[in-house]
Amino acid sequence: MLADSEDVADYVVRVRRELHLQPELMWTETKTSAVVKRELRAMGVSFEEVSAPGVVATIGSGSSPVVALRADMDALPVQEATGLPFASTATGTYMGATVPVAHACGHDMHIAMLMGAAEVLAGMKDQISGTIVFVFQPAEEGAPPGELKGGAALMIEEGALANPKPDAIFGLHVVPGRPGTVFYRPEGFMAASDRVDISLKGKQTHGAWPWRGVDVIAVAAQVVDTVNTLTARTIDPTTTPTVFTIATVNAGVRYNIIPDSATLSGTLRTFDVAQRDALVARANSAIGHVAEAYGATAEFSVKQNAALVFNDVGLSAWLAPVLTEAAGQGNVNPATPPTTVAEDFSYFQQVIPGVFYHLGASPDGVDPSQSAPNHSPEFSPNEKVLPLGVKTHVLTALRFLERP
């Protein structure tokens, strides 16, 4: 298959490195989109902008069956520290501040692999019975507070899956793991993700006279402890994984002034809707009681960033031999444990059946358990897995269209 050829390997490496040098934050992926459109034009593949800078391309007859393949395009506000000769030095604007930007999650790899699949499939379009849809999605990492929705949700609203409507959708993600391995699971694979924001109001006072005010620093400390205890002591860890993390605490301007306000934010990762709703209700009530005990007030809000990645059971079983055909015997695990990382591919799965899987991409000679994780400044996925990603995309699309 052409996906194995040196030409395709060289092509995807070239595209990946070009994208890696010009990473862009969510909803600003104009240069990235321009590369995608340039390459599609060169292939003779038709496309349209959907939720610009999003791009949707099609190959085939336009008739049924229809299968979709998806790649995400945005980067992160991270200072790259990989030492690569093509490491990013780009900057962008995030929440009003100028920040370094890097493809610290591997989305440049995903775009390159889907571009490679388009290159292969465009070369055999006369042999394709049915239609293949390529979804290049912006803003997978979600939008900053108060801005647009995340990319998958908005692309769906604006018709990315409407004409033609796919019968199924597939996607992948590079993660730490032995290079050349593929892993996923049916049903709940990646967690639902909520952003949590807490605002505390107290009364400012001198640091030497805490009794003359309402100490929001003390309240914030109790709130963090309350969240950790609620998760550890009210959720059965043998049922579904649950993580509730407070990641930011902001308060005060001077060492001897107790401020009148504090803000906290964090993330909640869950696999069960009822369990999640019950934990949110308990946290809201408990945090309110903590604040009240000190004479402070609290506002608690939760906003979903990504739904549960729920892999269709039938498609998951069908996909295993297809991925084995691509990766080789013994390199596919269709029963891997769930992960508390989130993905907005989940919103596509709420509209049509889909499967999302991971590609092991740790550097050569590095223990996967010790290799830098996604979102780390040192995250450096192995380019040797790029042809495998092309091959899994190509075979998934072709075998799906060949189904009775």
Salt bridges, closest charged atoms under 4 A:
ASP4 OD2 - LYS391 NZ 3.28
GLU18 OE1 - ARG38 NH2 2.83
GLU39 OE1 - ARG14 NH2 3.75
GLU39 OE2 - ARG38 NH2 2.78
GLU49 OE2 - LYS37 NZ 2.37
ASP72 OD2 - ARG70 NH1 3.72
ASP72 OD2 - HIS107 NE2 3.18
ASP72 OD1 - HIS110 ND1 2.70
ASP74 OD1 - HIS107 ND1 3.13
GLU80 OE2 - HIS20 NE2 2.92
ASP108 OD2 - ARG16 NE 2.80
ASP108 OD2 - HIS20 ND1 2.69
GLU140 OE1 - HIS107 NE2 3.57
GLU141 OE2 - HIS107 NE2 3.61
GLU141 OE2 - HIS375 NE2 3.36
GLU157 OE2 - LYS149 NZ 2.23
ASP194 OD2 - ARG276 NE 3.03
ASP197 OD2 - ARG195 NE 2.75
ASP277 OD1 - ARG276 NH1 2.71
GLU292 OE1 - HIS289 ND1 3.84
GLU325 OE2 - ARG399 NH2 2.63
GLU343 OE1 - ARG70 NH2 3.10
ASP344 OD1 - ARG70 NH2 2.94
ASP364 OD2 - LYS384 NZ 2.54
GLU383 OE2 - ARG16 NH1 2.92
GLU383 OE1 - ARG17 NH2 2.77
GLU402 OE2 - ARG399 NH1 3.20
